[in-house]
Amino acid sequence: MPQVFGYGRYHVYVYPERGAPHKSRHCHVRQGTSAKGKQVETVLLLPSLLRVAGPAIAADVMDYIREHVDEIVNAWERYNANEKNEKA
């Protein structure tokens, strides 16, 4: 999964389509690992950044993501060029 950018311990990724088409444009924000060693991840719709899964993201990190939402959307479109999804 291609990383779009990182901000501190947070890293934003987009998945290319594999098999079934995505239901909507979205990104994954990884926040490190939990005490049990599991990856902590939040899913945000694009370009609205509405959280649809996972824990809340710190306000300063969300501000940074908002400033770079066009970069995330461009990456999503680049990796999913054949999909015909509506914007969230």
N, C-alpha and C positions, 0 to 999 in steps of 0.2 A: 504494500500500500504506500503510495507516494506521500511523503511529508511535504506540506506546503510551506510551513514555517514553525519555528518554536519561539516560545516566550517564557523564560524561566523554566520551570518544570513542566509546563504545558506544551503540547505539540499538536498541531492541526494537520489532519490527514484527509485525503479523499480516496475512495475506492473506485477503481475502474469496474465497469460492468463485467460480470463473469457469469454467463448462463442466462439468468433471468434479468430483465431490465429493472433498474431502480424505480421505486414508486415516486420519488421526488428528489430534487436536488438537496444534498445534505453534506455535512462534514462530520468528522469524528475528532473530538478533542480529548487526547490522552493526558491524564493528570498524574501519571506515575503508578505505583502499585500500592495496594491495600496492605494492611497488617498481615493478611493471609497470603500475600504474594500474588494476588490477582490484579490484572490491569484495570485501572479505573478509567472509564471512558464515558463521555457525554456526546450525544448526537444532537446537532443543531440543523434546522432547515435553512436553506439558502434561498434568497438573500435575507430573509427576515430574522434569522438567528434565533428563532423560536426553539426552545429546548423540548425535545420529544422523548428523550431517554437519558438516563444517568443523572448523576448529582449536579447541583448548581455549580457554576463556575464563578470564581472570585470576580468582583466588579472591575478591578483594574485589568484583569485578563480579558473580560468581555469588552471593555473599552478598546483594548488593543485589537481584538478580533474585529470589532465594528470598523475600525480604521482601515482594516485590510480585507474587508469582505469582498471587494471586487477581485482581489488576487485569488481568493478562495474560489469564487464563482468561476473565474477564468480557468483555474486548474481543474475544477469539476467538469467544465465543458470540454476541456482538452482531453481528459481521460475518458469521457463518455460522449464523444462526438456523434455517435450514431443514435443516441437516444433522443426522443421527442417528448421531453417532460415539460410540464408547465411550471412556471416559477412559483415558489411557495409564498 
